Amino acid sequence: SKREIKMRKLDSTKVRPLKSEQLLRIEDHDFALRPGFGGSPIPVGIDVQVESIDSISEVDMDFTMTLYLRHYWKDERLSFRSNKNKSMTFDGRLIKKIWVPDVFFVHSKRSFIHDTTVENVMLRVYPDGNVLFSLRITVSAMCFMDFSRFPLDTQNCSLELESYAYNEDDLMLYWKHGNKSLSTDEHISLSQFFIEEFSASSGLAFYSSTGWYNRLFINFALRRHIFFFVLQSYFPAMLMVMLSWVSFWIDRRAVPARVSLGITTVLTMSTIMTGVSASMPQVSYIKAVDVYLWISFLFVFLSVIEYAAVNYLTTIEERKQLKKRGKASGMYTMDAVQAMAFDGCFHDTDVDMELAAFSDRCEENETRACAASVANADTARVKRKRSLKGNVGRIILQNNHVIDTYSRIIFPSVYIVFNFFYWGLYI
């Protein structure tokens, strides 16, 4: 009747469907049910284009990736008549009114659909009911990394796609174009990794409560760049080990020099090891870099222990010599090397003894003869000091212990063998 028609026009709760929705006959169907409900599972094809890999985090063991995710399926309820056989394209406003696959990312930590300037969603419907549904998504997912060879490692990560509600009896996920369904941007690059390969694979996942589900995998292998770690960790460690060897060429009586050098190298190695550990997850197994740094630390530490042994044996040896001299002359004397250990200056014992002898003679002889003798002794002292500069190397070699002599050969040789073995094993 006319009254009912008028009441319908005045009813503001009714929203008139859009022209596109009338063409697709959305109001005539229940899109809460999947296409072909009650029959065979609906096939949903997937293809992915990776836009970028934004970050790889060793501490959090995850990666962040931006990609275009496209779904392909057929829903005869959306078929329409078209004289030119052209498809219709819609934005995200129509998505909430029709059925779409509920694909999610397994092991994902966070993800979002880009919405600048509008939501990055595209729906394309063809006259025969075929549908293309595309999203631009950024997702952060877990990557189970093995750091036993770090930083000489290669990590294999994967992004996994699966339907949340529909098991294999209702929905069948598959790669739309086989191995060619996964494409990547040519300009993808990472600061610490080289991307070796991208590959697509598929499988099944079982849940005890809900059954079997189709699962798709986006696999990629990352090989770490070693040059950064060579500059930051390996090269400084090598320099500290070689610097500790300088101690073997310093006089064994120069206690402050050798002790301070040993402590400095030990503390520097500890700082390098702490810096590497701070940027890594706290794993319970030994990494390759830990092996190198700890062995280098051991070499530095042994150089300190080596001097402790040299100093101890030298002290025992000189005590024996002092006892022998004391028994022979009835008093203890201090030689030049021992005096150098106390005040850091070289003492010419022979000249000092000559001066003492000349002083005794001065008491007996005349004053003029004494002055002449002292002048001759001073001249001899000056000549000795001038010749001392050319004999520093000979004096150092004579004053070094036999342990220092062997250490100059053994320490570098063993460290070189260790480096050959280490790099040959891990590279």
GUVEX-541910 format. One record per residue (C-alpha): residue in three letters; residue number from 1; x, y, z. Coordinates in steps of 0.1 Angstrom, whole numbers. Layout:
N
r	k	east	north	up
ALA	NUM	X	Y	Z
...
***
This chain:
427
r	k	east	north	up
SER	1	0	0	0
LYS	2	10	36	-3
ARG	3	13	40	35
GLU	4	38	11	37
ILE	5	59	25	9
LYS	6	60	59	27
MET	7	70	43	59
ARG	8	99	25	42
LYS	9	112	58	28
LEU	10	110	74	63
ASP	11	129	45	79
SER	12	165	58	84
THR	13	179	25	97
LYS	14	178	10	62
VAL	15	209	18	41
ARG	16	204	16	4
PRO	17	230	-7	-11
LEU	18	256	7	-35
LYS	19	253	1	-72
SER	20	283	-22	-71
GLU	21	268	-42	-43
GLN	22	236	-45	-62
LEU	23	255	-58	-92
LEU	24	273	-84	-71
ARG	25	240	-93	-53
ILE	26	257	-92	-19
GLU	27	225	-89	0
ASP	28	212	-121	-16
HIS	29	238	-144	-1
ASP	30	252	-153	33
PHE	31	289	-146	31
ALA	32	295	-159	66
LEU	33	299	-193	50
ARG	34	328	-202	27
PRO	35	322	-208	-10
GLY	36	309	-243	-17
PHE	37	301	-249	20
GLY	38	294	-286	26
GLY	39	313	-297	-5
SER	40	350	-302	-14
PRO	41	375	-277	2
ILE	42	379	-244	-16
PRO	43	413	-239	-32
VAL	44	430	-206	-24
GLY	45	461	-198	-43
ILE	46	488	-175	-28
ASP	47	516	-155	-43
VAL	48	540	-132	-25
GLN	49	562	-103	-35
VAL	50	588	-94	-9
GLU	51	593	-56	-9
SER	52	620	-54	18
ILE	53	635	-72	48
ASP	54	636	-43	73
SER	55	657	-58	101
ILE	56	672	-89	116
SER	57	676	-90	154
GLU	58	699	-116	169
VAL	59	690	-105	205
ASP	60	652	-110	199
MET	61	657	-138	173
ASP	62	632	-123	149
PHE	63	630	-105	115
THR	64	608	-79	100
MET	65	596	-81	65
THR	66	573	-60	42
LEU	67	555	-79	15
TYR	68	525	-79	-9
LEU	69	503	-109	0
ARG	70	478	-119	-28
HIS	71	450	-144	-25
TYR	72	432	-161	-55
TRP	73	399	-180	-52
LYS	74	366	-184	-69
ASP	75	333	-174	-53
GLU	76	304	-180	-77
ARG	77	282	-158	-55
LEU	78	301	-128	-67
SER	79	298	-135	-104
PHE	80	281	-108	-125
ARG	81	271	-100	-160
SER	82	296	-80	-181
ASN	83	293	-73	-218
LYS	84	330	-64	-221
ASN	85	342	-91	-197
LYS	86	360	-66	-175
SER	87	367	-70	-138
MET	88	357	-46	-110
THR	89	382	-33	-85
PHE	90	373	-23	-50
ASP	91	391	-10	-19
GLY	92	389	-22	17
ARG	93	353	-11	23
LEU	94	339	-41	6
ILE	95	361	-67	24
LYS	96	339	-67	55
LYS	97	308	-76	35
ILE	98	321	-107	17
TRP	99	340	-139	25
VAL	100	378	-137	24
PRO	101	404	-163	35
ASP	102	415	-160	71
VAL	103	453	-164	64
PHE	104	476	-156	93
PHE	105	514	-157	100
VAL	106	525	-185	122
HIS	107	551	-175	149
SER	108	545	-138	142
LYS	109	550	-113	170
ARG	110	534	-83	154
SER	111	520	-73	120
PHE	112	499	-46	105
ILE	113	483	-36	72
HIS	114	497	-3	59
ASP	115	471	25	60
THR	116	488	56	45
THR	117	471	74	28
VAL	118	443	48	29
GLU	119	443	12	39
ASN	120	465	-7	14
VAL	121	439	-33	4
MET	122	427	-42	-30
LEU	123	398	-65	-41
ARG	124	393	-74	-78
VAL	125	363	-94	-89
TYR	126	360	-110	-123
PRO	127	326	-118	-141
ASP	128	330	-155	-136
GLY	129	334	-151	-98
ASN	130	372	-153	-96
VAL	131	386	-130	-69
LEU	132	420	-114	-63
PHE	133	426	-101	-28
SER	134	458	-82	-22
LEU	135	473	-67	10
ARG	136	505	-48	18
ILE	137	517	-60	52
THR	138	546	-56	75
VAL	139	552	-86	98
SER	140	577	-94	125
ALA	141	581	-131	130
MET	142	604	-155	150
CYS	143	635	-169	134
PHE	144	651	-198	153
MET	145	688	-190	150
ASP	146	718	-211	158
PHE	147	748	-190	169
SER	148	773	-218	173
ARG	149	793	-205	143
PHE	150	787	-168	150
PRO	151	798	-146	133
LEU	152	808	-170	106
ASP	153	772	-184	104
THR	154	744	-187	79
GLN	155	709	-184	92
ASN	156	678	-200	77
CYS	157	646	-182	84
SER	158	610	-188	72
LEU	159	577	-169	72
GLU	160	548	-194	75
LEU	161	512	-188	63
GLU	162	482	-208	74
SER	163	444	-206	77
TYR	164	433	-200	112
ALA	165	398	-214	112
TYR	166	395	-237	81
ASN	167	414	-270	81
GLU	168	422	-290	51
ASP	169	386	-303	48
ASP	170	374	-267	42
LEU	171	403	-248	26
MET	172	433	-258	6
LEU	173	462	-234	5
TYR	174	487	-237	-23
TRP	175	512	-216	-42
LYS	176	495	-201	-72
HIS	177	524	-203	-96
GLY	178	545	-230	-80
ASN	179	581	-219	-73
LYS	180	575	-187	-92
SER	181	549	-176	-67
LEU	182	576	-159	-46
SER	183	593	-128	-61
THR	184	616	-103	-45
ASP	185	627	-68	-51
GLU	186	661	-66	-68
HIS	187	673	-39	-45
ILE	188	668	-58	-12
SER	189	700	-55	9
LEU	190	710	-58	46
SER	191	738	-42	65
GLN	192	751	-74	82
PHE	193	738	-101	59
PHE	194	739	-113	23
ILE	195	707	-129	11
GLU	196	717	-161	-5
GLU	197	683	-174	-17
PHE	198	645	-172	-15
SER	199	624	-203	-19
ALA	200	588	-213	-15
SER	201	576	-246	0
SER	202	545	-262	15
GLY	203	535	-287	41
LEU	204	509	-297	67
ALA	205	505	-287	103
PHE	206	487	-308	129
TYR	207	468	-296	159
SER	208	454	-321	183
SER	209	421	-302	188
THR	210	413	-291	153
GLY	211	431	-314	128
TRP	212	454	-309	98
TYR	213	460	-275	81
ASN	214	478	-266	49
ARG	215	508	-244	56
LEU	216	530	-224	32
PHE	217	566	-214	38
ILE	218	587	-185	26
ASN	219	623	-196	31
PHE	220	653	-175	29
ALA	221	690	-180	38
LEU	222	711	-152	53
ARG	223	749	-153	53
ARG	224	766	-129	77
HIS	225	792	-103	65
ILE	226	824	-110	84
PHE	227	843	-78	77
PHE	228	825	-58	104
PHE	229	834	-83	131
VAL	230	870	-86	118
LEU	231	874	-48	124
GLN	232	855	-47	157
SER	233	865	-80	174
TYR	234	891	-102	157
PHE	235	916	-76	147
PRO	236	917	-58	181
ALA	237	921	-92	198
MET	238	950	-100	175
LEU	239	967	-67	183
MET	240	963	-73	221
VAL	241	979	-107	219
MET	242	1008	-94	199
LEU	243	1012	-64	222
SER	244	1015	-88	252
TRP	245	1045	-104	234
VAL	246	1064	-71	238
SER	247	1069	-81	274
PHE	248	1093	-109	264
TRP	249	1117	-83	249
ILE	250	1117	-60	280
ASP	251	1144	-64	306
ARG	252	1133	-89	333
ARG	253	1142	-64	360
ALA	254	1119	-37	346
VAL	255	1091	-49	368
PRO	256	1068	-18	364
ALA	257	1070	-19	326
ARG	258	1062	-56	322
VAL	259	1035	-58	349
SER	260	1016	-27	336
LEU	261	1018	-40	300
GLY	262	1004	-73	311
ILE	263	975	-59	331
THR	264	966	-34	303
THR	265	963	-61	277
VAL	266	943	-83	300
LEU	267	918	-55	308
THR	268	915	-46	271
MET	269	907	-82	261
SER	270	881	-83	289
THR	271	865	-51	274
ILE	272	864	-66	239
MET	273	847	-98	252
THR	274	822	-78	272
GLY	275	813	-57	242
VAL	276	807	-87	220
SER	277	785	-105	246
ALA	278	764	-74	252
SER	279	751	-74	216
MET	280	743	-111	216
PRO	281	715	-132	232
GLN	282	724	-151	263
VAL	283	727	-186	248
SER	284	739	-216	268
TYR	285	763	-229	242
ILE	286	797	-216	230
LYS	287	799	-194	199
ALA	288	827	-193	174
VAL	289	837	-158	184
ASP	290	838	-169	221
VAL	291	863	-196	212
TYR	292	886	-171	195
LEU	293	883	-144	221
TRP	294	888	-168	250
ILE	295	919	-184	234
SER	296	933	-149	227
PHE	297	926	-140	264
LEU	298	944	-171	274
PHE	299	975	-161	255
VAL	300	975	-127	271
PHE	301	970	-142	305
LEU	302	998	-167	300
SER	303	1022	-138	291
VAL	304	1015	-123	325
ILE	305	1020	-157	342
GLU	306	1052	-161	321
TYR	307	1067	-130	336
ALA	308	1057	-141	371
ALA	309	1076	-173	366
VAL	310	1106	-154	352
ASN	311	1107	-129	381
TYR	312	1104	-156	407
LEU	313	1132	-178	393
THR	314	1154	-147	388
THR	315	1149	-137	425
ILE	316	1158	-172	436
GLU	317	1189	-173	414
GLU	318	1202	-139	426
ARG	319	1197	-148	462
LYS	320	1219	-177	457
GLN	321	1245	-155	440
LEU	322	1244	-130	468
LYS	323	1249	-157	494
LYS	324	1280	-169	475
ARG	325	1294	-134	472
GLY	326	1287	-127	508
LYS	327	1305	-158	520
ALA	328	1335	-150	497
SER	329	1339	-113	506
GLY	330	1322	-112	540
MET	331	1295	-87	529
TYR	332	1267	-84	504
THR	333	1270	-62	473
MET	334	1245	-49	449
ASP	335	1252	-53	412
ALA	336	1241	-30	384
VAL	337	1211	-50	373
GLN	338	1197	-51	408
ALA	339	1201	-14	412
MET	340	1184	-8	379
ALA	341	1154	-28	392
PHE	342	1150	-4	422
ASP	343	1155	31	407
GLY	344	1151	24	369
CYS	345	1187	37	361
PHE	346	1217	18	348
HIS	347	1246	17	372
ASP	348	1281	11	361
THR	349	1295	-11	389
ASP	350	1331	-11	376
VAL	351	1333	26	376
ASP	352	1318	29	410
MET	353	1343	5	424
GLU	354	1371	24	407
LEU	355	1358	56	423
ALA	356	1358	40	457
ALA	357	1394	28	453
PHE	358	1405	62	442
SER	359	1389	78	472
ASP	360	1409	55	495
ARG	361	1441	64	478
CYS	362	1433	101	481
GLU	363	1435	98	518
GLU	364	1471	85	516
ASN	365	1484	103	485
GLU	366	1488	140	480
THR	367	1458	162	471
ARG	368	1471	170	436
ALA	369	1475	133	426
CYS	370	1440	125	440
ALA	371	1424	152	419
ALA	372	1441	139	388
SER	373	1429	104	395
VAL	374	1393	115	401
ALA	375	1394	134	368
ASN	376	1405	103	350
ALA	377	1377	83	366
ASP	378	1351	109	355
THR	379	1364	107	320
ALA	380	1361	69	320
ARG	381	1325	72	333
VAL	382	1316	95	304
LYS	383	1331	72	278
ARG	384	1312	42	294
LYS	385	1279	60	292
ARG	386	1285	69	255
SER	387	1293	33	246
LEU	388	1263	21	266
LYS	389	1239	34	240
GLY	390	1253	11	214
ASN	391	1253	-19	237
VAL	392	1216	-17	250
GLY	393	1205	-46	229
ARG	394	1234	-68	241
ILE	395	1228	-59	277
ILE	396	1190	-67	274
LEU	397	1198	-100	258
GLN	398	1222	-109	286
ASN	399	1198	-99	313
ASN	400	1168	-119	300
HIS	401	1159	-152	314
VAL	402	1159	-184	293
ILE	403	1121	-186	296
ASP	404	1118	-152	278
THR	405	1140	-166	250
TYR	406	1118	-196	244
SER	407	1086	-176	248
ARG	408	1096	-153	219
ILE	409	1094	-183	197
ILE	410	1067	-205	213
PHE	411	1039	-180	218
PRO	412	1038	-166	182
SER	413	1042	-201	167
VAL	414	1013	-215	187
TYR	415	991	-185	180
ILE	416	997	-187	143
VAL	417	988	-225	143
PHE	418	957	-217	162
ASN	419	946	-191	137
PHE	420	951	-214	108
PHE	421	931	-241	125
TYR	422	903	-217	136
TRP	423	898	-201	102
GLY	424	901	-234	84
LEU	425	874	-249	106
TYR	426	848	-222	105
ILE	427	851	-208	70
***
